[in-house]
Amino acid sequence: MKIAFCYPGQGVQKVGMAEGFVNSDPAYAEMISKASEASGIDMNKLLFEPNEDINITEFTQPALVTACCIITDALFKAGIKPDVTAGLSLGEYCSLYAAGALSFEDAVRLTRIRGQLMSSEVPAGEGSMAAIIGLDAETIESVTGKIDGVWPANFNCPGQIVITGKKEAVQEAMPKLTEAGAIKVVELKVSGPFHSSLLKGAGEKLAKELDKVELSSLNFPYIANANAQQITDKDQVKDLLEAQVSNPVMWEQTLYELEKMGVDTIIEAGPGKTIAGFVRKTVPSIKVIGVSAPEDIDKLLETLG
């Protein structure tokens, strides 16, 4: 069996994520305290009390990373380790934590800053994103290539690509993509044109924060979003994280790379079933097991034998 730990991105966050782990082991409660200190956020309140902040990017990012890193530690504590890791957009920080390159505190602190930079780089209301269902990448690129200010952002799986850019450009592209044969075109409720060249400045500012971080050698390879390649050299990580902010997320290609490596089991470490859905449409031969609560690890151990 060859196992990959995979992590979701923004959109799956919810109040109460990882609460079962925190209630079951003081070590995870201590991680919440460390996350609060690293981020400057009351992480207990954000994760476990009803609030709207959890859906605001600068809070969503460190909150989801905190929850996914706690789940990762629980998997390790149960004796389950990956052969490779990967994460969807924000999830790349969790995959680097799982691979041993990034400390928990740095992952939380950096993603708070990342969220702030991504939100502030383009004024609210000036950028947008839209999901395009049922069109291939070549067709989408041929349409968006004729419109200034819109680009592909996420290659999620065959037939599901997200575009990003200036709001008026995205809205101009949407009916043209419908005319080109898209089954469904939906403008997303997001606060900015994520993974577009409009955020290049945010990536450059993030690079200055990354320069302050001491990375460790990777215990396992991880697949980078920006190029969908296996990374084993820690010296490549910072440039790839900078590039990730303003470049498309190559998730479909990442899944093909995992298949090529011989991965037959993906553990989706975090809330929701986003990764499972993309895997089913891209590399259906790979089994996906979701872990978001302590009982999921018990079931996982039974499955793994």
Summary of the structure (lengths in Angstrom):
residues: 305
radius of gyration: 18.5
end to end distance: 11.0
largest distance: 55.6
contacts: 1089
relative contact order: 0.17
helix: 50%
strand: 16%
